Amino acid sequence: MSTFSQRIRTSSASHSKAVKPSLESYVGKEQNQSESQLVHDVQLEAIQQAKMFDAQIHKMKKERRFFAKARFLFPLGILLGILLGFILIQPSDLQEIHSNLLLIMEEYDISLKIPDIDLSRVELEWRRFRSNIPEVWKLNNDGREFQVGEAMKARGLTAHYPIVLVPGIVSTGLESWSTSPEYRAFFREKLWGGFNMVSQVIFNREKWISAMMLDPVTGLDPPGAKIRAAEGIGAASSFMTGYWLWSKIVENLAVVNYDTNNLHLAPYDWRLSMWNLEERDGYFSKLKYTIEGFKKRQGKKTVIAAHSMGSTSSPLRYFKWVESPEHGGGGSDWVENHIESYITIAGTHLAKAMAAFLSGEMKDTVQMNPAGAYVLERFFSRKERQKLFCSWAGSASMWIKGGTDVWGDANWAPDDDPGSSHTHGELIAFRRAAIPLSAHPTPNIEPTKNMTADDASTWILERTPSTFQKMIWTNYSFGIERNENVLKKNARDPRKWSNPLEVQLPNAPSMKIFCVYGHGKETERSYWYAHGPHDNEESFGEVEYSTCTDPTDKCNNAPRTPLDTSFSRANWIDADYTHETTTPKVRNGVKMGEGDGTVSLLSLGAMCVEGWKRPRWNPGGIKVTTVELPHQPAPNIPRGGANTSDHVDILGSTGLNELILKVATGAGHEVEDRFVSRIREFAQQVRWD
């Protein structure tokens, strides 16, 4: 209404100015009558327009749908809040509200005395309320609890082999044991996993980052901080309240008579390099004693089931460590005598996304909606994420392995679709420069070019701190070895043990390997990147005498000069580029391929269907069975239900639970190869020879 009135006033003023010269030329009565008539006409028009405007507003109000009205939206908000409450809040959490509130007030220096309130009655009523909610509506339960176990029990199957579960990154909780004053508020609290992690990232981000970040030189705890893997079956049962992980598998194993006497969870601090994992925590030694204890007490070999990163960083490396006379000292027949089967679940055998090391990004971050992306950048920026990732040497075990022989070159990739407009072999490609090169002329800046796996590995590593480079080259190797004599020698080189392309499987002919993973979710495979202006900021603190860029571990003894960083340029996934109709499909700068939503199909299955079938890498002739589970989630169940095969949610799938129980109860011979993808076709095109 006010806008329209303003328009009328403006129109009246303009009109008055326009007629002013002519009005001055008239005098007397005719002049006054003409002016009055004009004003009267304008006023009538204004009144009519105002009435029409009010009528339109009234009509719009009447036509507004009920769902858009406050009387509907306000109660809906209350109901949604209650729904999230019974999904995410456990009754025991109510008693911690007071202490958490005091912690937040202390963080923000708020001086306000809050009286102690007894919430035990509220907790009791909350338990009653939750007990009346249908299980299928809860994220942590969906009505399938214990069903697989009951079916196996009905067949007469029972616990036969002891089983060790090795979690991945998401399913391994980390908790603080530091008593330093600056970290004392975290004591025995989960800093990775649980709602405490969420609250710390939001309200206490700087201190959380400093606690989680490792010392760049030693790769161990920084001064004052002490983070350790949470122990016990419950540590990996769920990531946080309402988000289950291993709990479905544990429930079904319990039905067929498994408990803590024949079931062991082997969590680990996944931030550490494999060497430091043993050096600081004695992880591999403890695992050896556990498995030997099972054999001594029960007279049975052990089944190992490992998920995601756990399938490469622990069992594969562990087999070489335990055989080595300089380390585990078990001898060449230890695995044959102690391991019945090895189940790799969604294993990152050959790679996981490396973009996190370069720009702190991955598919899940660039495909967020603008509001979510803003919040993420506001609370946890790309540079902060990159800095954190580059202090975790353990995550480098998922660095891309095999180079162009596995992942393709500028003209070809094993998993390219026919008629592709751009090959996945160019792991990182540049569509354009976000800022023209001419805008920042620098003689030492390389021209924009697309990069293969080999090029990208070098390029990304050069843009990480020299301390991270040194940690990489002293702990890992990422090539492919075809010479059997060299492969045998690599059994004495710990740097090779995390790369299945550079070491042989144990000489354990009676052991079985089961590769289980999902297929049917679009997965990040390669990237379109954008260049930005030269970044003169020091993203990382360089440490003198720590520069190392030589994969032979011949490190330079000179610190990186300032000129090495002044010409660096910002790089990020080109999230503005989306092309849904091209092949491969591009979404927010990510070129999509096949996989389980997190790990690409080549990394999941190539070693299982081809590499480990060759005597060069499998001298003992271990039988390898591959089971692909199609991703067929139920739309009415939050986590997908019985037939999901998402990278994490596969832990609750019926197919995986059945396989694990069959192997553990001695019915592993029933498990056969099952393929729903083209992995055999892709793997045959890898340059193995």
N, C-alpha and C positions, 0 to 999 in steps of 0.2 A: 504494500500500500504506500509506504514512504517513497519507494523508488518511483512509482507512478506519479505521485504528487510532485516529486522533484522534476520529472520530465515535463509536467504541466507548467510548473513555475519557469523552467528554462524556456519552454515554448512561448510562454506569455512575454517573458523578458525579451526574447529574440524578436518577437512580433512588434513589441513596443518600440524597439530600436529601429526596426525596419520602417515603421510608419512615422517615426518622429519628425523627419524633415517635412513630410507632407502635412502633418498636423499643424506644424508651426506656420504653414502657409494659409491656414484657415483661421478665421476669427469669428467670434460671436456665437450665436445659438446653434448653428449647424455643426460647428466644431464639437461642442459639448455633447450634442445628441449622438453624433457618429461615434465618438469615443465611448460613451456609455453603452451604446448598443454592442460595440465590439467586445467590451469587457463582459457584458451580460452573456453574449454567445459563448465566449470562452468558458465562463463559469458553468453554464448549462452542460457543455461538452464534458467538462471535468467531472461533474456530478454523475453523468450517465456512465462514463468510463469507470468511475469508482464503484458504482453499483454492479456493473458487469464483472469487475475484478473480484468483488466480494462474493458474488454468486458462484464464480468459478472455484474460488477457494473452498466455499461451503460444499460444493459438489465433490471436489477432490477428497475432502475429509470424509464425506459419506461413502465414497467409493473405495477408500483404503481398506485393504483386506484385514481380516481379523488377526492374521498371523503377523502383521506388521505393527500391531497396536501394543502399547505398553502393558495393557491388561493381560496380554498373552506372553510377551517377552520377559517380563519381570518374574512371573512364576516359573517360566521355563529355565531361567538362569538359576533359580533356587534348586530346581530338580536336578539340573546338570551338576551343580555343586555337590549335592548329596550323592549323586551317582559316582562322581569321581572320589568322593570321600570313602564310600564303602569298598570301592575298587582298590584304592591306593593306601588308605590309612588302616593299619592294623590296630586292634584294641590296645595293645601294649604301647603304641606310639602316643596315646593320649597322656600318659604319665610323663612323657618327655617334653611336652609342650612348654612347660614352665622353664626348664633348663635351656631349651633352644631359644626361647624368647630372651632370656638373660644374656645368652651368648651374642645374639644380634645387637642388643642394646650396648653391650660392652664394646663391640666392634665399632659402633658409631658414636661412642662416648655419650650415651644418653643416661642421664642421672635421674632415675625414677624408681622408687621402691615399689615392687610388685608383691603383694601378699601371697603366701603359699595357699594353694587351693587343692583340696582333696578331690581328685577326679575319678576315684575308684568306682563311684556309682555310675558316672557317665560311661566309664569303660564297660561296666556290666551291661548297661542298656545297649551300648554299641554292639557288644557281642550278640545279644539277643536279636538285634535288628539284622546283622549280617547273616545270622543263621537262617533267617527266613527268605534270603535272596536266592533265586535259582542259580545253581552252580554255573550253568552255561553263560550267564550274564557277567561272570567275573573273569577278568583277564588271566588270573593265575589258575583258574580251573575252567574246564569246558565240558565236564561230564564224562570224559574218557578215562579218568583216573583208574589205574590198576587193571584196565580191561585186557591189555595185551598179556600181562602177567597171569591173569585168571585163565585166559585161553591156553597159555602154555602149561599152566598147572593142570588144567583139565586133560591135557594129553599125557600127563604123567611125567613131564619134564621138571627137573629140580636142579638146584645149584650143583655144578660139577667142577668147573675151573674157577679159581680165584680171578678177580677182575680188577684192573687198575684203570681209573678214568683220568685222562689228562685234558684239562680245559684249554680254551683259547684265550684271547685277550679279553673279550667281553665277559666271559664266564669265570675269570680269575679275579677275585676281589683283592684289593690291596688295603692294608690298614696301617695306621701310624703307631709306632712304639717309641716315639721320641718323648723325652721328658724335659727337653729344653724349654725355657719359659715361652719362647715365641711360638712353639708348636704344642705346648702342653694341652691346649684346649682340644687338640685332635686325638689325644691319647686313646688308643684302642677303638678309634672311630674309623670307618671305612672311608678312604679318600678316593677309591675307585670302586664304584658300585654302591647302591643304596641312596636314600634320599639325603643323607648327610653330604654326599658328594655334590648333589645338585645345589644344596643350600650354600656350600662353601664356594662353588664356582660363581654363584650369583652374588653372594654377600661378602665373600672373603677371597676374591680371585687371586690377588697378588701372593698371598701367603700359601694358597693351595698350589699355585704354579711353582713357587720356590720349593715347596715340600716334595712335589712330584718330579721335579727336574733333577737329573743326575749330574754329578760332577763331570765337566766336559773332558777332563784329563784322565781321571781314574775310571770313570764309568760307574762309580759307586755312589753311596749316599753323600750329599753335600754336608758341610759342617752343620751340626745341630739337628738334621733331619734323619729319621730312621723309618723307612717304609718296608713292610714285609708282606708276603702273601698270606691272606687269611687261610686258616687251616680248618679241616673238618668237612664232612659231606655238605653241611649247610652253607659253606662258604661259596659254593658254586651252584647251589640249587636254584637261586634266583639272582638276577642283577640288582633288582630293587623290588620292594613290595609290589606284587601284582604282575611282575615280569619274570616268568619262570625260565630256567635254563636247563639244568640237568635233572630237575626234580621229577619229570615224567619217567626218565630212564631209571632213576633210583627207586621210584615207587613200584615200577614193574619188576625190577630185580628183587625187591623185597618180597614180592608175592611168591617167587620161586625159591625163597629161603636164603636170600643174601642179606648180610648185615655187616657190621664193622669188622667182623672176624674174617670175612672173605671178600670184602669190597673196600677198596682204598681209593681216595681222591688224592691226586698228586699235583696240587697247585704250585705255581712258580711265579716269581717276579719277572714278568715278561719284558720289563724295561731293560733288564740286564743282558749283556752279551752272554753267549753260551759259556765262555771261559769264566766270567765273573759269577755266573749262576752257581757254578761248582765252588769257585774260590771263596765266595762270601757265605753262601747258604748250604754248601755241601749237598746240593739238590740231587745230583746223579748218584752220589754215595748212598744217600738215604733211600733212593728208589731201588738201588741194588740190594740193600739190606732187607727192604720190604718184600721184594720178590723172592729172595733166597729164603726168607722166613716163611712165606707161603709154601714153598717147595718142601721145606723141612717139616713143617707142622702137618700139612695136608697131603704131601706126596704128589702134588699135581703141578703142572706148568701153569703159567699165568696168561690171561688174555689182557691185552692192552687196547683200550679204545680212546683215541685222541681226536680232538676237534680243532679245525682251522689251523692257526699258527702252532698249536700244540702238536700237530701231526708231523711237522718238520723240525721244529726247534727242540723237541724232546725225544721221542722214540728213535728217529733215524740217527740223530747225533748220539743218543744214549747207547745204541747198539755198537757204534764204533768206539765210544769211550769205554764201555765195559769190557770190550775185547782187548783194548790196548794195554800192553804190559807196563807202560809208563803212567797209566791212569787207573782204570778200574781193575786191571789185572785178572779179569775173569777167564781169559784165554779164548781161542778161536771157536770153542764148542759151547761157550756159556749160553748163547742165545738158543742154540739147538736144545740144550738141556733145561732151559727155564721158561721159554716163551712158546705158548701154544699157537696163538694167533695175534695178529696186529690189525686192528680195524681203524682205518683212517677216514674220518668223517669231515667232508667238505675241506679237504686238506689243501693248503696253499703250497703245493709242492714246488712250483716253478716261479710263482710271482704273486704279488698283490699290488694294488695301485701304488705307484711311486710318486704321484703328484703331491702327496702330503709333505715329502721332504723338500720339494722345490718351492711350493707356494702355500702349503698348509691347507690344501683343498682336496676334495674328492667328490664323487658324483653326488653324494647326499647333501653336501654343503652348497654346491652351485645350483642344484635343482630345487632349492627352497624357494618359497614364495617371497616377494620383496620384503614383507614385514618380518618373516622369520630370518631372512638374510641380514636385515638391519640389526635385529636383536643379537644374532650370533656375532656379527662384526663388532657390535657395541660391547658385548660382554667377553668375547673371546676372539680377537682379531686374527687375520691370516698370519701375520708375523708372529704373534704369540703362539699359535698352533705350530707353525713351522719350527720355531725355536725349541718348543717342547719336544716335538718329534725327533729333532736332530740331537737331542741329549739322550734319547733312548736307543742305545746300540742294539738292543734285542730285536727291535722292529725291523732292523736291516736284514734279518734272516729271511724276510719276505721280499727282498730286492729281486728284481728280474734276473733270471738265470738262463744261460744258453745263448744269449745274444741273438743275432740275425738267423742263426741256424734253426732256432726254435720259433722265434717271433716274426720272422720275415724281414725283407729289405724294402727298398724304395719301390720295387715293382711287384711284390708278391708277399703274401702271408698264408700260412696253412689254413687259416679259418676265414679267408676272404670268401664272400658269396659271389657266385657268378654275376658278371655285369656290374661289379662294384665300381663306383665313380672315384673312390679313393681307397687305397690299401691300408689295412691295419698295420702293415709292415712299417709305415711311418708312424712310429709311436707318438711322436709329438710333431704337430704340423702348425704352421702359422698362416692364417687366412689373411691377415693384414697387421700392420703396426698400429697400435692404439694412438701413439704419438709419432708423427713422421720422423724418420731418421735424420732428415735434414734440420729438424728443429733443435737437435742436440748433437752437432757434429763432433765425433770423437774418433781419432785415428785407430784406436785399438779395439773398437767394437766390431764384432763379427757380423757379417750380413745375416739377415733373417733367412733361415733355411729349415727345411723339414728334416727330422731326425729319426733314424732307426733305433732299435733297442740299444745297440752298442753306442751310437752317438748320444742318445738321451742319457744313458747311464753316466757317461763321462761329463756331459753338460750339466746334469743335475748335481753330481758330486762336486764339481768345481764351484758350485754355488752354495755349498754347505761349509760350515766352519772347518778349519784345518784339523781341529781336534776330532771332529766326527769322521773325517777322512782317515785319520790315523786309526781310529777305533774300528773302522770298516776293514781296512787292509790287514790289521793284525788279528781279526776274528773270522773273516768270511772270504769266500771266493765264489765267483758267479759265472765261470766259464763252462765249457763242455769238454770232457776228456774221453777220447776214443781208444787210446792205447792201454791195453789190459795190464801191461807191466807198470805203467804209471798209476793206473787205478789202484793196484795193489800197494804201491808206495804211499799213495794218498791216505791209506789207513793209519799212517803215522803222523799225518798232518792235520791237526784239529781245525785249521781254517776251512778244510774241504768238507767237513762232516755234516754241514747243514745243506749241502748241495747234492741232490741225488744224481746229478749228471757227472759228478766228479768222484764219487765213492761207490763201492759195490755193496749190495745187500749182504748180510751175514751168510756164511756157509751153513745154512740151517734148513736142510731139505724137508724136514717134517713140519716146519712152521708154515702157516697160511697167512696171506695178506688179503684183506677185504677193503676195497675202495668204495665208499658210499658217498654219494653227493647228489644234489638236486640239479634240475635242469628245467628251463622254461621261463626264467625271469631275465629281462634285459639287464645286461651287466656292462660296466665300463670296461672298455678294451683299449682305446687309444684316445688322443685328445687334440683339440684345436686350442692353441695357446695364443695369447696376445702379449705384445711388448708394450712397456710403458716407458716413461722418461728414466734417465739415469738416476739411480738411487744412491745418494751419497751417505745415507745413514748406515751406521754400523749395526747390523741386525744381530750380530753375534760377537761376544767377547773373544778376541783371538788370544791365544796363549803362546808365549815365546817358545821357540824351538819345538813346535809341534806340527809344522806343516808336513803333510804327507800326501802325495798324489801318485805314488808309484805302487802298482798292484803287487810288485815283488817284495814289498815291505822294506825297500831301501828308502827310508825317509830322509828328507832334506833336513839339515840342521840350522836352517835360517828361518826366522819368522817371516810371515807374509808381509810384504811391504804395503804401505798405504795405497799405492797405485793399483794394487790388485783389486781393491774394492771400490775405488772412486769411479771406475768406469762400468760398474755393474748396473744392470737395468732391471726394473721391476718386471716380473713375469707372472701371469695368472691365466687360469682357464678362461677362454673367451666365452663367457656365459651369455653374451648377447647373440651368439650364433646358434640358431636352431633350424634344422631342415629335416622335417619328418618324412619326406617322400624320397629322399636320396638313399643310396645304399653304400656304406652302412648308414643307418639313421643317426642323425646328430641332434642331441638335445642339450641345450645350454653349454655347448662347447665340448661335450663328451660324445665320442663316437661309440655307439652301443654295439655289443656283441652278445654271444651266448654265454650262459653261466647260471649261477644261483642267486644273482642279484648283488653279490659282493665279489666273488672270485670268478675269473674267466674260465671257460670250459677247457682250454688248453692246459691251464695250470691244474685244474681239478683232475683231469683224466689222462693226459698224454703219457705220463710215466706208467700208469696202471695198465693201459691197453697196448702199449708198444715198448716203451723204454725198459720196463722191468720184465718184459717177455724175452729180452735178449740176454744171452749168457754173459755178455760183456759187463752188464750191470747186475746180473742175477746169476752168479756162478753156481749157487747151490740148487738152482731150479725150484725156488719157492713158488708155490702155486698162488697166482694172483687172480682174484675174482672181482669183477667190477659190477656194481649195482647202481644204476641211475634211477632216481626217483623223480617222476614228473611233478611239476609244481601245479597242483590243482586245489587251490585254497577254497574253503567254503566262505561265501560272501557274508554270511550272517554270524561268523565267529571271528572275534577280533584278531586272533593270531593264525587264522587259516584252517584250524582243525586237523583232522587225521591225515590229510593228503597234501599238506603244505611241504615244500622243499626249499624254502628260503634258507639262506646261509645259517641263520641262527635258529629259526623256528623248526628246522628239520630235526632238532633234538627232541621235539615232541611228536614227530610224525609216527604213525603206526608202522610204516614200512621199516624205518630205522630201528624202532624199538623191537620189532619182531626179529630182525637180523641179529641184533646184539644178544637178545635172549637165546636164540638158537645156538649161536656160537658159544656163549657162556655155559649153556646146559648140555653141551656135547652133541648138538644137532646141527653143527655148522656145515655138514656135508649136504644138507638140504638147500643151501644157498647157492644159486647159480647166477651166471652173468645175465644182466638185464640192461638193455640199451634203449634209450628213447631219443638220443641225439645222434649227430654225425661225428662223434668223437673218433671213431675208428678211421673214418675217411680223413679227418684233419690230422690225426697222429701219424698216419702213413706218409703225409707230405712233409713232416718235419725232417730235417737233414740229420738223421742219426749217424750216418756213415760218412 
